[in-house]
Amino acid sequence: MNDRHSMISQPLRRPSAGRIASCLGLFVLGLVVGGAGSLVQAAWFPGGLLLALAGAAGAFLGGAWVTGGRAGAVAGVAGWLLSVILLTASRPEGDFLFAAGVGSYAYLLGGMAVAVICATLVPVRRPGGR
């Protein structure tokens, strides 16, 4: 049989403990980067916005590099997204972190665009490939 067909029929393996720990660490890093970026983007507009987006891109691409695949980027993106969602929700006290302005929307939409770009452009290792 063809070597390609033998690769397809291999069952999936459970991720190692180190891979799970690195993905959890990258998730926490995404939480921190999302929170810090939300503070920085409003402080020094437009430089703070660019710094926050560059930090998010660095965390996502660094996570992909650490894990050697998309899982690291996705773990960081998930943490960033959770952080941003929690910070955009208004609380009963009336406090919120994102104002209704161009910078806040640029950070939210730009961060999502950076997340998609980083998660899709990561080179993926193929089983049995070089």
GROMACS elastic network, one bead per residue, 0.5 to 0.9 nm:
[ bonds ]
;  ai    aj funct       b0    kb
    1     4     6  0.84195   500
    1     5     6  0.69892   500
    1     6     6  0.74524   500
    2     5     6  0.54855   500
    2     6     6  0.67906   500
    3     6     6  0.51996   500
    3     7     6  0.65229   500
    4     7     6  0.53172   500
    4     8     6  0.66333   500
    4   128     6  0.89745   500
    5     8     6  0.52379   500
    5     9     6  0.65732   500
    6     9     6  0.54478   500
    6    10     6  0.67873   500
    7    10     6  0.56498   500
    7   127     6  0.68851   500
    7   128     6  0.71052   500
    8    11     6  0.82729   500
    8   127     6  0.89203   500
   13    16     6  0.87917   500
   15    18     6  0.81541   500
   15    19     6  0.61562   500
   15    20     6  0.66081   500
   16    19     6  0.52401   500
   16    20     6  0.63707   500
   16    21     6  0.86620   500
   17    20     6  0.51225   500
   17    21     6  0.60886   500
   17    22     6  0.85500   500
   18    21     6  0.50365   500
   18    22     6  0.60472   500
   18    23     6  0.85585   500
   19    22     6  0.50830   500
   19    23     6  0.61585   500
   19    24     6  0.86050   500
   19    67     6  0.69317   500
   19    72     6  0.89744   500
   20    23     6  0.51563   500
   20    24     6  0.62056   500
   20    25     6  0.85850   500
   21    24     6  0.50969   500
   21    25     6  0.60894   500
   21    26     6  0.85417   500
   22    26     6  0.60729   500
   22    27     6  0.85262   500
   22    63     6  0.84464   500
   22    66     6  0.80078   500
   22    67     6  0.73755   500
   22    72     6  0.77066   500
   23    27     6  0.61018   500
   23    28     6  0.86952   500
   23    63     6  0.79984   500
   23    67     6  0.78309   500
   23    71     6  0.71706   500
   23    72     6  0.57654   500
   23    73     6  0.88366   500
   23    74     6  0.86974   500
   23    75     6  0.56628   500
   23    76     6  0.77937   500
   24    28     6  0.63664   500
   24    29     6  0.85918   500
   24    75     6  0.71759   500
   24    76     6  0.87386   500
   25    28     6  0.51465   500
   25    29     6  0.61551   500
   25    30     6  0.86286   500
   25    75     6  0.85446   500
   25    76     6  0.85466   500
   26    30     6  0.60798   500
   26    31     6  0.85931   500
   26    59     6  0.79138   500
   26    60     6  0.84537   500
   26    63     6  0.62573   500
   26    72     6  0.66047   500
   26    73     6  0.80957   500
   26    74     6  0.89216   500
   26    75     6  0.57955   500
   26    77     6  0.87521   500
   26    79     6  0.76867   500
   27    30     6  0.50415   500
   27    31     6  0.63939   500
   27    32     6  0.88320   500
   27    72     6  0.84054   500
   27    74     6  0.84412   500
   27    77     6  0.74397   500
   27    78     6  0.64536   500
   27    80     6  0.76249   500
   28    32     6  0.63367   500
   28    33     6  0.86375   500
   28    75     6  0.86321   500
   28    76     6  0.74621   500
   28    79     6  0.61000   500
   28    80     6  0.85122   500
   29    32     6  0.50935   500
   29    33     6  0.60622   500
   29    34     6  0.84844   500
   29    59     6  0.73305   500
   29    76     6  0.64763   500
   29    79     6  0.71070   500
   29    80     6  0.79972   500
   30    33     6  0.50591   500
   30    34     6  0.59785   500
   30    35     6  0.85083   500
   30    56     6  0.76146   500
   30    59     6  0.69393   500
   30    60     6  0.78850   500
   30    75     6  0.75159   500
   30    77     6  0.61607   500
   30    78     6  0.70253   500
   30    81     6  0.78557   500
   30    82     6  0.85692   500
   30    83     6  0.77336   500
   31    34     6  0.52583   500
   31    35     6  0.62644   500
   31    36     6  0.86353   500
   31    76     6  0.76888   500
   31    77     6  0.87243   500
   31    78     6  0.81988   500
   31    81     6  0.77422   500
   31    82     6  0.69321   500
   31    83     6  0.50944   500
   31    84     6  0.81617   500
   32    35     6  0.51715   500
   32    36     6  0.60176   500
   32    37     6  0.83186   500
   32    79     6  0.80362   500
   32    80     6  0.74906   500
   32    83     6  0.76935   500
   33    36     6  0.51307   500
   33    37     6  0.57601   500
   33    38     6  0.83935   500
   33    52     6  0.78948   500
   33    55     6  0.68668   500
   33    56     6  0.62071   500
   33    59     6  0.75528   500
   33    76     6  0.88672   500
   33    79     6  0.85210   500
   33    80     6  0.65110   500
   33    83     6  0.84972   500
   34    37     6  0.51226   500
   34    38     6  0.61402   500
   34    39     6  0.88300   500
   34    52     6  0.82412   500
   34    56     6  0.72897   500
   34    79     6  0.75875   500
   34    81     6  0.72656   500
   34    82     6  0.82986   500
   34    83     6  0.55272   500
   34    84     6  0.58768   500
   34   111     6  0.89966   500
   35    38     6  0.52443   500
   35    39     6  0.66572   500
   35    40     6  0.88670   500
   35    80     6  0.78126   500
   35    83     6  0.60965   500
   35    84     6  0.69293   500
   35    87     6  0.76874   500
   36    39     6  0.52693   500
   36    40     6  0.61643   500
   36    41     6  0.85635   500
   36    52     6  0.75963   500
   37    40     6  0.50112   500
   37    41     6  0.57798   500
   37    42     6  0.86279   500
   37    48     6  0.80584   500
   37    49     6  0.76963   500
   37    51     6  0.78144   500
   37    53     6  0.73458   500
   37    55     6  0.75531   500
   37    56     6  0.77159   500
   37   107     6  0.81936   500
   38    41     6  0.55941   500
   38    42     6  0.69433   500
   38    49     6  0.86935   500
   38    52     6  0.74645   500
   38    84     6  0.75387   500
   38    87     6  0.81868   500
   38    97     6  0.73085   500
   38    98     6  0.72051   500
   38   104     6  0.78361   500
   38   107     6  0.76957   500
   38   108     6  0.89166   500
   39    42     6  0.59127   500
   39    43     6  0.65305   500
   39    48     6  0.86964   500
   39    52     6  0.86898   500
   39    97     6  0.76887   500
   39    98     6  0.86479   500
   40    43     6  0.50962   500
   40    44     6  0.66686   500
   40    45     6  0.84841   500
   40    47     6  0.89072   500
   40    48     6  0.51691   500
   40    49     6  0.69098   500
   40    51     6  0.76208   500
   40    52     6  0.63305   500
   41    44     6  0.63192   500
   41    45     6  0.62321   500
   41    46     6  0.73869   500
   41    47     6  0.76182   500
   41    50     6  0.75163   500
   41    51     6  0.74064   500
   41    52     6  0.58842   500
   41    53     6  0.84539   500
   41   103     6  0.68354   500
   41   104     6  0.73328   500
   41   107     6  0.70385   500
   42    45     6  0.59061   500
   42    46     6  0.83208   500
   42    48     6  0.66772   500
   42    49     6  0.71090   500
   42    98     6  0.82167   500
   42    99     6  0.85832   500
   42   103     6  0.66454   500
   42   104     6  0.71808   500
   43    46     6  0.88812   500
   43    47     6  0.88408   500
   43    48     6  0.63005   500
   43    49     6  0.85762   500
   44    47     6  0.55879   500
   44    49     6  0.73324   500
   45    48     6  0.52081   500
   45    49     6  0.59662   500
   45    50     6  0.84022   500
   45   103     6  0.70664   500
   46    49     6  0.51931   500
   46    50     6  0.64442   500
   46    51     6  0.86836   500
   46   103     6  0.75383   500
   47    50     6  0.51926   500
   47    51     6  0.60920   500
   47    52     6  0.85713   500
   48    52     6  0.59927   500
   48    53     6  0.85230   500
   49    52     6  0.51265   500
   49    53     6  0.61992   500
   49    54     6  0.85021   500
   49   103     6  0.68568   500
   49   104     6  0.85330   500
   49   106     6  0.78509   500
   49   107     6  0.63967   500
   50    53     6  0.51644   500
   50    54     6  0.59849   500
   50    55     6  0.84843   500
   50   107     6  0.86161   500
   51    54     6  0.50545   500
   51    55     6  0.60671   500
   51    56     6  0.86141   500
   52    55     6  0.50925   500
   52    56     6  0.62613   500
   52    57     6  0.86708   500
   52   107     6  0.76856   500
   52   111     6  0.85805   500
   53    56     6  0.50512   500
   53    57     6  0.61374   500
   53    58     6  0.85236   500
   53   107     6  0.69573   500
   53   110     6  0.70573   500
   53   111     6  0.60418   500
   53   114     6  0.74767   500
   54    57     6  0.50349   500
   54    58     6  0.60448   500
   54    59     6  0.85736   500
   54   114     6  0.88443   500
   55    58     6  0.50415   500
   55    59     6  0.61777   500
   55    60     6  0.86352   500
   56    59     6  0.51310   500
   56    60     6  0.61793   500
   56    61     6  0.85802   500
   56    76     6  0.85673   500
   56    77     6  0.83923   500
   56    80     6  0.78835   500
   56   111     6  0.69948   500
   56   114     6  0.76173   500
   56   115     6  0.79150   500
   57    60     6  0.51405   500
   57    61     6  0.59943   500
   57    62     6  0.81620   500
   57   111     6  0.80522   500
   57   114     6  0.60982   500
   57   115     6  0.70970   500
   57   117     6  0.89617   500
   57   118     6  0.69235   500
   58    61     6  0.52948   500
   58    62     6  0.56482   500
   58    63     6  0.82302   500
   59    62     6  0.50888   500
   59    63     6  0.59497   500
   59    64     6  0.85918   500
   59    73     6  0.77655   500
   59    76     6  0.66639   500
   59    77     6  0.85742   500
   60    63     6  0.51720   500
   60    64     6  0.63484   500
   60    65     6  0.87049   500
   60    72     6  0.71678   500
   60    74     6  0.74672   500
   60    75     6  0.82125   500
   60    76     6  0.55587   500
   60    77     6  0.64828   500
   60   114     6  0.85229   500
   60   115     6  0.69307   500
   60   118     6  0.62748   500
   60   119     6  0.75145   500
   61    64     6  0.50356   500
   61    65     6  0.61443   500
   61    66     6  0.86202   500
   61    72     6  0.80688   500
   61    73     6  0.60883   500
   61    76     6  0.89682   500
   61   118     6  0.59368   500
   61   119     6  0.78781   500
   61   122     6  0.75705   500
   62    66     6  0.60933   500
   62    67     6  0.86862   500
   62    72     6  0.78690   500
   62    73     6  0.75490   500
   63    66     6  0.50880   500
   63    67     6  0.62820   500
   63    68     6  0.82299   500
   63    69     6  0.84688   500
   63    70     6  0.83029   500
   63    71     6  0.79453   500
   63    73     6  0.50570   500
   63    74     6  0.82724   500
   63    75     6  0.77396   500
   63    76     6  0.66512   500
   64    67     6  0.54131   500
   64    68     6  0.56451   500
   64    69     6  0.51776   500
   64    70     6  0.54652   500
   64    71     6  0.65999   500
   64    74     6  0.79989   500
   64    75     6  0.89571   500
   64    76     6  0.88014   500
   64   118     6  0.82653   500
   64   119     6  0.78314   500
   64   122     6  0.67556   500
   64   123     6  0.87353   500
   65    69     6  0.68169   500
   65    70     6  0.86569   500
   65    72     6  0.74337   500
   65    73     6  0.82778   500
   65   122     6  0.82024   500
   66    69     6  0.80561   500
   66    72     6  0.68865   500
   67    70     6  0.77037   500
   67    71     6  0.67968   500
   67    72     6  0.53679   500
   67    73     6  0.84689   500
   68    71     6  0.80905   500
   68    72     6  0.75892   500
   68   122     6  0.86795   500
   68   123     6  0.80866   500
   68   124     6  0.72297   500
   68   125     6  0.72259   500
   69    72     6  0.64425   500
   69    73     6  0.75981   500
   69   119     6  0.88804   500
   69   122     6  0.66255   500
   69   123     6  0.66950   500
   69   124     6  0.51536   500
   69   125     6  0.66442   500
   70    73     6  0.52138   500
   70    74     6  0.60602   500
   70    75     6  0.85462   500
   70   118     6  0.85965   500
   70   119     6  0.58122   500
   70   120     6  0.76096   500
   70   121     6  0.88685   500
   70   122     6  0.62914   500
   70   123     6  0.79790   500
   70   124     6  0.68886   500
   71    74     6  0.51078   500
   71    75     6  0.60486   500
   71    76     6  0.86764   500
   71   119     6  0.84534   500
   72    75     6  0.51347   500
   72    76     6  0.63455   500
   72    77     6  0.85897   500
   72   119     6  0.87468   500
   73    76     6  0.52818   500
   73    77     6  0.61045   500
   73    78     6  0.85863   500
   73   115     6  0.78320   500
   73   118     6  0.68375   500
   73   119     6  0.55444   500
   73   122     6  0.82659   500
   74    78     6  0.59897   500
   74    79     6  0.86150   500
   74   115     6  0.80827   500
   74   118     6  0.88646   500
   74   119     6  0.63453   500
   75    78     6  0.51594   500
   75    79     6  0.64043   500
   75    80     6  0.87102   500
   76    79     6  0.51980   500
   76    80     6  0.61516   500
   76    81     6  0.85332   500
   76   115     6  0.87947   500
   77    80     6  0.50075   500
   77    81     6  0.59401   500
   77    82     6  0.84737   500
   77   112     6  0.84408   500
   77   115     6  0.60063   500
   77   116     6  0.87130   500
   77   119     6  0.83420   500
   78    81     6  0.51270   500
   78    82     6  0.61071   500
   78    83     6  0.85518   500
   79    82     6  0.51832   500
   79    83     6  0.61360   500
   79    84     6  0.86137   500
   80    83     6  0.51590   500
   80    84     6  0.61660   500
   80    85     6  0.85948   500
   80   111     6  0.86615   500
   81    84     6  0.51436   500
   81    85     6  0.60537   500
   81    86     6  0.85233   500
   81   111     6  0.87488   500
   81   112     6  0.81233   500
   82    85     6  0.51587   500
   82    86     6  0.61107   500
   82    87     6  0.85495   500
   83    86     6  0.52473   500
   83    87     6  0.61728   500
   83    88     6  0.87003   500
   84    87     6  0.50691   500
   84    88     6  0.61055   500
   84    89     6  0.87724   500
   84   108     6  0.76741   500
   85    88     6  0.52631   500
   85    89     6  0.64742   500
   86    89     6  0.56148   500
   86    90     6  0.86788   500
   87    90     6  0.77091   500
   87    96     6  0.67206   500
   87    97     6  0.59542   500
   87    98     6  0.71984   500
   88    96     6  0.64483   500
   88    97     6  0.64744   500
   88    98     6  0.58735   500
   88    99     6  0.88068   500
   89    96     6  0.68831   500
   89    97     6  0.86379   500
   89    98     6  0.88961   500
   90    93     6  0.81066   500
   90    94     6  0.61849   500
   90    95     6  0.61218   500
   90    96     6  0.51997   500
   90    97     6  0.83681   500
   91    94     6  0.53591   500
   91    95     6  0.57766   500
   91    96     6  0.68620   500
   92    95     6  0.75721   500
   93    96     6  0.89235   500
   96    99     6  0.74271   500
   98   101     6  0.81790   500
   98   104     6  0.58786   500
   98   105     6  0.85978   500
   99   102     6  0.88653   500
   99   103     6  0.85057   500
   99   104     6  0.63903   500
   99   105     6  0.88502   500
  100   103     6  0.84408   500
  100   104     6  0.67054   500
  100   105     6  0.75515   500
  101   104     6  0.55712   500
  101   105     6  0.64940   500
  101   106     6  0.86130   500
  102   105     6  0.53392   500
  102   106     6  0.59390   500
  102   107     6  0.85473   500
  103   106     6  0.50089   500
  103   107     6  0.60843   500
  103   108     6  0.86467   500
  104   107     6  0.51126   500
  104   108     6  0.62551   500
  104   109     6  0.86241   500
  105   108     6  0.50758   500
  105   109     6  0.59621   500
  105   110     6  0.79399   500
  106   109     6  0.53059   500
  106   110     6  0.53605   500
  106   111     6  0.78895   500
  107   110     6  0.50782   500
  107   111     6  0.56010   500
  107   112     6  0.83414   500
  108   111     6  0.52401   500
  108   112     6  0.63040   500
  108   113     6  0.87269   500
  109   112     6  0.51177   500
  109   113     6  0.61955   500
  109   114     6  0.86063   500
  110   114     6  0.60629   500
  110   115     6  0.84689   500
  111   114     6  0.50177   500
  111   115     6  0.60380   500
  111   116     6  0.86429   500
  112   116     6  0.62468   500
  112   117     6  0.85901   500
  113   116     6  0.52057   500
  113   117     6  0.61432   500
  113   118     6  0.85568   500
  114   117     6  0.50744   500
  114   118     6  0.59780   500
  114   119     6  0.84354   500
  115   118     6  0.52290   500
  115   119     6  0.60117   500
  115   120     6  0.85165   500
  116   119     6  0.52129   500
  116   120     6  0.60683   500
  116   121     6  0.84276   500
  117   120     6  0.54026   500
  117   121     6  0.59337   500
  117   122     6  0.84965   500
  118   121     6  0.55068   500
  118   122     6  0.62547   500
  119   122     6  0.59309   500
  120   123     6  0.83154   500
  121   124     6  0.87944   500
  125   128     6  0.87571   500
  125   129     6  0.71547   500
  125   130     6  0.78467   500
  126   129     6  0.51010   500
  126   130     6  0.75355   500
  127   130     6  0.85026   500
